[in-house]
């Protein structure tokens, strides 16, 4: 089936089947957070991005094989609401940006720095720190050797703009600067974007609007 990235709370996961990686997207919780389950097709090892809410939903998605690790994209509570239950049920290692780990009540086993490599089976993900929505938000980039890159952006990039910087001009300038330098300047238009809420997009769809975002200040 064709992947659309359009999911609703209470609805089924949507699955993006890549050559080496399976990406299952599900919406959970009162803020309709996206959680992403990544499975290496060679080893069946799994990694969860944002144990946001509804632990029963996430554990059902994970299945009996469990997960090796769970990554929290940033410190805001709607992105780690089910983290403790998921970790207790699976024994997964926890990852989060070094500068956001202190704001996450579940201990972070591996603090992540900009440029660090995370692995799920034989698949490698590159972490990029994007400062402004929070001090230590991270995006994860999968540079698919068989196609185009894929990036999980948490709340730092959405269709139509960057994440909320609470009308703080310095925070906005930091976030849009990091998003431009570390995502738009380095990755092609075909790059698929998986945000923390709502529908997916591509860098190519958003790139023409960067100037508009800067002008409006959010």
C-alpha positions as CSV (number, residue, x, y, z in Angstrom):
1,X,0.0,0.0,0.0
2,X,1.1,3.6,-0.7
3,X,2.3,5.5,2.3
4,X,0.7,8.9,2.9
5,X,1.8,9.8,6.4
6,X,-1.8,10.8,7.3
7,X,-2.7,9.2,10.7
8,X,-5.3,9.9,13.3
9,X,-5.5,9.1,17.0
10,X,-7.3,5.8,17.4
11,X,-6.6,4.9,13.8
12,X,-4.1,2.4,12.4
13,X,-0.4,3.0,11.8
14,X,0.8,4.0,8.3
15,X,3.8,2.1,7.2
16,X,6.5,3.4,4.9
17,X,8.4,0.5,3.4
18,X,12.0,1.3,2.4
19,X,14.6,-1.2,1.1
20,X,16.4,-1.5,4.4
21,X,14.0,0.1,6.9
22,X,10.4,-0.1,7.8
23,X,8.9,3.1,9.3
24,X,5.5,2.8,11.1
25,X,3.8,6.1,12.0
26,X,1.0,6.3,14.6
27,X,-0.8,9.2,16.2
28,X,-1.4,9.1,20.0
29,X,-2.6,11.2,22.9
30,X,-4.6,14.4,23.4
31,X,-2.2,16.5,21.4
32,X,-2.1,14.0,18.4
33,X,1.6,13.3,18.7
34,X,3.3,11.2,16.1
35,X,5.4,8.3,17.2
36,X,7.6,6.4,14.8
37,X,8.7,2.8,15.0
38,X,11.8,2.0,12.9
39,X,12.6,-1.6,12.1
40,X,15.8,-2.8,10.4
41,X,14.7,-5.2,7.7
42,X,18.0,-7.2,7.9
43,X,18.0,-7.8,11.7
44,X,14.5,-7.0,12.8
45,X,15.9,-4.7,15.5
46,X,13.5,-1.9,16.4
47,X,13.8,1.7,17.6
48,X,11.0,4.0,18.7
49,X,11.1,7.8,18.2
50,X,9.0,9.6,20.9
51,X,7.1,7.4,23.3
52,X,4.6,10.3,23.5
53,X,1.4,8.8,25.0
54,X,-0.9,5.8,25.1
55,X,1.7,3.1,26.1
56,X,-0.8,0.3,25.3
57,X,-1.0,1.6,21.7
58,X,2.8,1.9,21.4
59,X,3.5,-1.5,22.9
60,X,1.0,-3.1,20.6
61,X,2.7,-1.5,17.6
62,X,6.1,-2.7,18.9
63,X,4.9,-6.2,19.3
64,X,6.5,-9.2,21.0
65,X,9.9,-8.6,19.6
66,X,10.4,-5.5,21.6
67,X,12.6,-2.5,20.9
68,X,16.3,-2.0,21.5
69,X,16.1,1.8,22.0
70,X,13.8,4.7,22.3
71,X,14.7,8.3,21.3
72,X,13.0,11.3,22.7
73,X,13.3,14.3,20.3
74,X,12.9,16.9,23.0
75,X,11.9,17.6,26.6
76,X,8.3,18.7,26.2
77,X,6.0,16.4,28.2
78,X,3.7,15.5,25.3
79,X,6.7,13.7,23.7
80,X,7.6,11.5,26.6
81,X,4.3,10.8,28.3
82,X,4.5,7.0,27.8
83,X,8.3,6.8,28.0
84,X,8.5,5.3,31.5
85,X,5.9,2.6,30.8
86,X,7.5,1.7,27.4
87,X,11.0,1.4,28.9
88,X,9.8,-0.7,31.9
89,X,8.0,-3.0,29.5
90,X,10.8,-3.4,27.0
91,X,14.1,-2.6,28.8
92,X,15.0,-0.3,25.9
93,X,18.0,2.0,26.0
94,X,17.0,5.7,26.2
95,X,18.4,8.5,24.0
96,X,17.8,12.2,24.1
97,X,19.7,15.4,23.2
98,X,22.3,16.2,25.9
99,X,20.9,19.6,26.5
100,X,17.3,18.4,27.0
101,X,18.0,15.3,29.0
102,X,17.7,17.1,32.3
103,X,14.1,18.0,31.4
104,X,13.0,14.4,30.8
105,X,12.0,12.6,34.0
106,X,13.1,9.2,32.7
107,X,16.9,8.8,32.9
108,X,18.7,9.2,29.6
109,X,21.1,6.3,29.0
110,X,22.8,7.9,26.0
111,X,23.0,11.7,25.8
112,X,23.1,12.7,22.1
113,X,25.4,15.4,20.7
114,X,25.1,17.1,17.3
115,X,26.5,14.7,14.6
116,X,26.3,11.6,16.7
117,X,25.4,8.3,15.0
118,X,22.5,6.2,16.3
119,X,21.9,2.7,15.0
120,X,18.9,0.4,14.6
121,X,20.3,-2.9,13.4
122,X,22.4,-2.2,10.3
123,X,20.8,1.2,9.7
124,X,22.5,4.4,10.8
125,X,20.8,7.6,11.8
126,X,22.6,10.9,12.2
127,X,21.5,13.3,15.0
128,X,21.3,17.0,14.5
129,X,20.8,19.5,17.3
130,X,18.3,22.2,16.5
131,X,18.2,24.9,19.1
132,X,15.2,27.2,19.7
133,X,12.1,25.2,20.3
134,X,14.0,23.7,23.2
135,X,17.8,23.9,24.1
136,X,18.5,20.3,23.1
137,X,16.0,19.2,20.4
138,X,17.4,16.7,18.0
139,X,16.4,15.6,14.5
140,X,17.3,12.2,13.2
141,X,18.4,11.8,9.5
142,X,18.4,8.5,7.7
143,X,20.3,8.9,4.4
144,X,18.8,6.0,2.5
145,X,21.5,4.5,0.2
146,X,18.8,3.2,-2.1
147,X,16.9,6.5,-2.4
148,X,16.6,9.9,-0.8
149,X,17.1,11.0,2.9
150,X,14.4,10.8,5.5
151,X,14.4,13.1,8.6
152,X,12.5,12.9,11.8
153,X,12.2,16.5,13.0
154,X,10.3,16.4,16.3
155,X,8.7,19.8,16.8
156,X,11.4,21.8,14.9
157,X,10.0,21.6,11.4
158,X,6.5,21.1,10.1
159,X,4.6,21.7,6.9
160,X,4.4,25.5,6.8
161,X,7.0,26.5,9.3
162,X,9.5,25.8,12.1
163,X,8.4,24.9,15.6
164,X,7.0,27.2,18.2
165,X,9.5,29.6,19.7
166,X,7.0,31.5,21.9
167,X,7.4,34.8,20.1
168,X,11.0,35.0,21.2
169,X,13.0,36.6,18.3
170,X,16.3,35.1,19.5
171,X,14.9,31.6,19.8
172,X,13.2,31.9,16.4
173,X,16.4,33.1,14.7
174,X,18.3,30.2,16.4
175,X,15.8,27.6,15.3
176,X,15.3,28.8,11.7
177,X,19.1,29.2,11.4
178,X,19.8,25.7,12.5
179,X,17.0,24.2,10.4
180,X,18.4,26.0,7.3
181,X,22.1,25.2,8.0
182,X,21.7,21.6,9.1
183,X,18.7,20.4,7.1
184,X,17.9,22.6,4.0
185,X,21.5,23.5,3.2
186,X,22.7,19.9,3.5
187,X,19.8,17.7,2.2
188,X,18.0,17.6,-1.2
189,X,14.5,18.6,-2.0
190,X,13.4,14.9,-2.1
191,X,14.1,14.6,1.7
192,X,11.0,13.2,3.4
193,X,10.1,15.0,6.6
194,X,8.4,13.2,9.5
195,X,7.3,15.8,12.1
196,X,6.2,15.4,15.7
197,X,2.6,16.3,14.9
198,X,0.5,16.2,11.8
199,X,1.2,15.3,8.2
200,X,4.5,14.7,6.6
201,X,6.2,16.9,4.0
202,X,9.4,17.2,2.0
203,X,12.2,19.8,2.1
204,X,11.4,20.7,-1.5
205,X,7.8,21.6,-0.6
206,X,8.9,23.8,2.2
207,X,12.1,25.4,0.7
208,X,10.4,28.1,-1.3
209,X,8.8,29.5,1.8
210,X,11.9,30.0,4.0
211,X,12.0,33.7,3.2
212,X,8.3,34.0,4.2
213,X,8.9,32.3,7.5
214,X,11.8,34.7,8.3
215,X,9.7,37.7,7.4
216,X,6.8,36.8,9.6
217,X,9.1,35.7,12.5
218,X,7.5,32.3,13.2
